[in-house]
Amino acid sequence: MGRLQGVFVAPQHFRVGILEIARFMLDSQASHLGWLRKTGKIKGMSPQVKIHARPRSDYRVFRSISTRWMDNDAYGHVNNVVYYSWFDTAVNAHLIEQGVLDIHQGQTIGLVVETHCNYFSPLAFPQTVDAGIKVAHCGTSSVRYEVGLFAQGQDLSAAHGHFVHVYVDKVTRRPKPLPPSLIQILESLQ
C-alpha cells in the first residue's frame, strides 16, 4: 500500500490522482492554519489550540442513528471505530436522499482520503445519536465534511470531526469535477 500523510491508497490507484489529493490536503491544512492565525487561536511558533465540544447550531442537517449492542467495547462505551462509520452514514445517507449519490449506478464516487475525530464524552448502547453535518470546504473535485455526534437531547457534541471525499470516476479512479447537482446540495450545507 502507498502512504500519503497518514492516508492509505491502494497500489493500483496510487499513481492516479495522488497529486490532486496531496494539493487539496495541503491547501486545506494551509487554509485552516490561516484561519487559526487570523482568529488569534495560534500564538507564536508553538500553537496551543484548545478543542471544545461544538453546539448543534454549528451544523446544517441532522440524522438520528441508533446505537447497537455490538457498538459498545470492553470499556462500556461505543468504540472509536464506530464514530467513523457514523460519519459515513450521516453524509452518504443525506446525499442519497437528495438524489446526488447513486451507489449502484452512479459513475462518480467519493473516496475518503482523510479523517479525524475529537472525543468529548462517551456514547453507549442503547442511546440514539444525532449526527449533524456541514460542508467546511468545496474544491473542484473534493469536499471536506464536518460531522458532530450528539447524544439525543444534548446541545454539545460528544464528538466531532471531519472527512474529505475526493470525487473520482468509478472506473478510472481519476478525479472528476463535482457535478452541478451535487454542488447545489453542498452549498446548502455550508
N, C-alpha and C positions, 0 to 999 in steps of 0.2 A: 504494500500500500504506500502511496505517496503521502507526504505530510506537508501542510502549509499552515503555519501559525495555529497549531492545535486542531486543524481540520483534516480529517481523513478523506482521501479521494481515491476511488477505485483506480487501479493502474491503467485500464483501458480508457479512462476519462481524464487522466492527469494531464495529458498533453493538450486537451481540448478545453479552451476557455479559461485556463488557470490564470492567465494574465489579467483577464477581465475581473475575475473573482478577487485576485490579490489587490487590484486597483480599487475596487469597491471597498474592501476591508480597510485599506489604508485611508481612503477618503472618509469613510465612516468614522474611523478612530480619530482622525485629524479634526473632523467636524465636531465630534463630541469633546475633544480636548479644547478646541477653541471656545466652545460654549462654556466649559468649566472655567476657563480663564476669564472669559467675558463676565460671567456672573460672580466672579470672586471666590469660587469654590477651590481654586488652586492658588496656593501662596508659595512663592519661591520654587526651588527645584524638587522638593520632596512633597508631592501633593498629599494632603490629609483630607480625603473626601469621605464624609460620613454618609453611608447609605441608610435610608429610612424606608419604612413601610409607606406605601402610597395610598391616597384616598380613592374611592370609587370614581370620583369626579374626573380623574386623570384618563379614564377610558371611555370609548365611544359606544361600544355594544358589549353585551354580556351573554354568556351561555352557562346554564346550570349543568353541572356534571356530577353524577352520583359516584361516591367512592364505593369500592368493593372490598370485601373481606380480604382478598388477596393483595390489596394495595398496601396494607399495613406490614411493617417489617418486624423484626425481633424486638425492637425498641418501643413498639406500640403506637407508632405513627406512620403516616404514608412515607414510603421510601422515596428518596430524591429522584430516582429514575422516572417515577410515575408523573412527576411535575412536568417533565419534558413531553411526555405523552399527552398531557392535558393541553400544553401549548399547541401542539399539532392539531389536536381535536378541535379546539376552540377556533383557530384560524381557518383550517380547511373546511370544517362544517359550515362556517359563515360564507366562505367563498362558493361552496357547492350550493347552498341555499339561495345565494344571489345569482346563480346561473353563470358564474365566470370560471368555474373549475369543473371539468368533466374528467373524473379519474379513470373512466373506462375508454372513452372515445376521443378525448382531447389530444391535440398534437403538441401542446405546450405543458410542461410540468415544472414544478418548483422543487429545486434541490436545496436542502438545508446545508449551508456552508459555515454557519457559526451559531452557537447557542450560549446562553449564560442565564444563571438564576441566582437570586439572593433570597435567603430564607429568614423569616422573622418570627413566626410562631407555628407550632405544629398543626397539621391537619390529620384526621384519623377517621377510619370507618366507625360509625355509619353517618358521617357528615355529608352534606351536599356542598359542593364547591361552586362558586360563581367565578367564571373566568372572564375577565374584562380584556378587550383587545383594542389596540390603536395602531396606526402606522406612524412610525417616527421618521422614516426616510424612504423616498422612492427614487430609484435611479432609472437608467434606461432599461435594464433587464433584471433589476434586483429590488428587493423590498426588505426593510427592517421592521418587523412586527414587534411590538411590546405587549406583554401579557401580564396581567395582575391576577393572582389567585386569592380569593376571599372565602373565608368561612361564611356560610349563608347568614345574612343579617348583620355582618360586621362591616364597618366602614373602611378599615385599614387592611391592606393586603397582608396575608400570611406569607406570601412570597411574590416576587415579581422578577421578570427577566425579559429576554428578547431572543429572537432567532431571525436569521437572514435567509431568505429564499433567493436563489438566482434562478430565473426562469429560462428554461432551455427547450430546444426541440426534443421531443420524446425519443426520436430515433438517433439523431446525430450527437445529442448532448451539447450542442453549441448554444451559447446564449442567444436569446431572441428578445427583441423589444417587447415590452409589456403591451398586450392588446388594449385598444381603447376602452372596451367594456370593463376590463379589469382596472384600468386606471381610474375610471369613474367611481368604482366601488372603493378603491384605495383612498381616493381623495375624500370620500365621506368618512373615512376612519382617521383622518389626520386632525 
